[in-house]
């Protein structure tokens, strides 16, 4: 399998034993699941918010200049995904700020009005995370 690209999803179907175990866990209330052997997560610095979100894709017939398609195809397998990412980047750069960005800007403004610098807030948040 070395050198092969792997598709998303499970490469092999689950065994009946593993499926039964997963079904039993899914049926249990969350408080009854024993997580004592799991190590606590101490470092969240590399966590990605919304990393499992996958937007719904819709098939579309689209006319694209041949040289643009050729360029993406020359980059190798997955050219449609890269085209989608390029379009998404364009949309994000040209969209109005999100509600979260507006709130963040509002909080920064309120802190500045009170003479509180952003680095002081970041230091306080970091301290709270370390001590809790």
KELOMAR-166977 format. One line per field, with one value per residue (C-alpha): x, y, z. Coordinates in Angstrom, 1 decimal, always signed. Example, Ala and Ser with C-alpha at 12.3 -4.5 7.8 and 13.67 -1.06 7.14 Angstrom:
<pts>
u c(+12.3,+13.7)
v c(-4.5,-1.1)
w c(+7.8,+7.1)
</pts>
This chain:
<pts>
u c(+0.0,+3.1,+2.8,-0.9,-3.3,-5.9,-9.6,-11.6,-13.6,-13.0,-10.8,-12.5,-15.9,-16.1,-16.1,-19.3,-17.6,-16.4,-19.7,-21.5,-19.1,-19.7,-23.4,-23.3,-21.3,-23.7,-26.6,-24.9,-25.5,-22.4,-21.8,-21.6,-18.8,-15.5,-12.8,-10.4,-7.8,-7.8,-5.0,-6.2,-5.6,-3.3,-2.3,-5.0,-2.7,-3.0,-6.7,-8.7,-12.2,-14.7,-12.1,-14.7,-17.2,-17.7,-20.0,-22.5,-21.2,-23.6,-22.8,-22.5,-21.9,-19.5,-17.6,-14.0,-11.2,-9.1,-5.8,-7.2,-8.4,-5.1,-3.1,-5.1,-4.9,-1.1,-0.9,-2.0,-4.9,-7.5,-7.6,-11.4,-10.8,-8.1,-10.4,-13.0,-10.5,-9.4,-13.1,-13.7,-10.6,-12.0,-15.4,-13.9,-11.7,-14.7,-17.4,-18.5,-17.1,-18.8,-20.8,-17.9,-15.4,-17.8,-18.0,-14.3,-13.8,-16.4,-14.7,-11.3,-12.9,-14.4,-11.2,-9.3,-11.9,-11.2,-7.4,-6.9,-4.4,-5.1,-1.8,-2.9,-6.1,-4.2,-1.9,-4.8,-6.6,-3.4,-2.9,-6.5,-6.0,-2.8,-4.3,-7.6)
v c(+0.0,+2.2,+5.1,+4.7,+7.5,+6.5,+7.4,+8.8,+6.5,+3.0,+0.9,-2.3,-3.0,-3.3,-6.7,-7.8,-7.7,-4.2,-3.0,-4.5,-2.7,+0.6,+0.1,-0.6,+2.6,+4.6,+3.4,+4.2,+7.6,+9.7,+9.7,+5.9,+5.6,+4.9,+7.4,+6.8,+5.3,+8.3,+10.8,+14.4,+16.8,+19.5,+21.3,+22.7,+25.1,+23.0,+22.4,+23.3,+24.7,+23.2,+20.8,+18.1,+20.3,+19.3,+21.5,+19.8,+19.6,+20.0,+18.9,+21.7,+22.1,+25.1,+26.6,+27.3,+28.5,+25.5,+27.0,+27.3,+23.7,+22.6,+24.4,+22.8,+19.4,+19.6,+19.9,+16.3,+14.3,+16.4,+19.3,+19.8,+20.0,+22.6,+24.6,+24.5,+25.8,+28.6,+29.6,+29.4,+31.6,+34.2,+34.1,+34.5,+37.5,+39.2,+38.5,+40.9,+40.2,+37.4,+38.0,+36.6,+39.0,+41.9,+40.9,+40.6,+44.0,+45.4,+43.8,+45.2,+48.7,+48.5,+47.4,+50.2,+52.7,+51.5,+51.7,+47.9,+46.7,+43.5,+41.9,+42.3,+40.4,+37.7,+37.3,+37.0,+34.4,+32.4,+32.6,+31.4,+28.5,+27.4,+27.5,+25.9)
w c(+0.0,+0.1,-2.3,-2.9,-2.1,+0.5,+0.0,+2.9,+5.0,+6.4,+4.1,+5.4,+6.9,+10.7,+12.2,+13.8,+17.3,+16.8,+15.4,+18.5,+20.8,+19.0,+19.1,+22.9,+23.5,+21.4,+23.4,+26.8,+28.5,+28.2,+32.0,+32.1,+29.5,+31.3,+30.0,+32.9,+30.7,+28.3,+28.9,+29.6,+26.8,+28.2,+25.1,+22.9,+21.0,+17.8,+18.0,+14.9,+15.4,+13.0,+11.6,+11.0,+9.2,+5.6,+3.6,+1.2,-2.3,-5.3,-8.8,-11.3,-15.0,-15.3,-18.2,-17.2,-19.5,-20.8,-19.6,-16.0,-15.9,-17.4,-14.7,-11.9,-13.5,-13.9,-10.1,-9.9,-8.5,-6.6,-9.0,-8.4,-4.7,-5.2,-7.6,-4.8,-2.2,-4.6,-5.0,-1.2,-0.5,-3.0,-1.3,+2.1,+1.0,-0.6,+2.1,+4.8,+8.3,+10.2,+13.3,+15.4,+13.7,+14.4,+18.1,+18.4,+16.9,+19.3,+22.3,+21.2,+20.9,+24.3,+25.9,+24.2,+25.4,+29.0,+28.5,+28.5,+25.9,+24.0,+25.0,+28.7,+27.9,+26.1,+29.0,+31.4,+29.3,+29.0,+32.8,+33.4,+31.0,+32.7,+36.2,+35.5)
</pts>
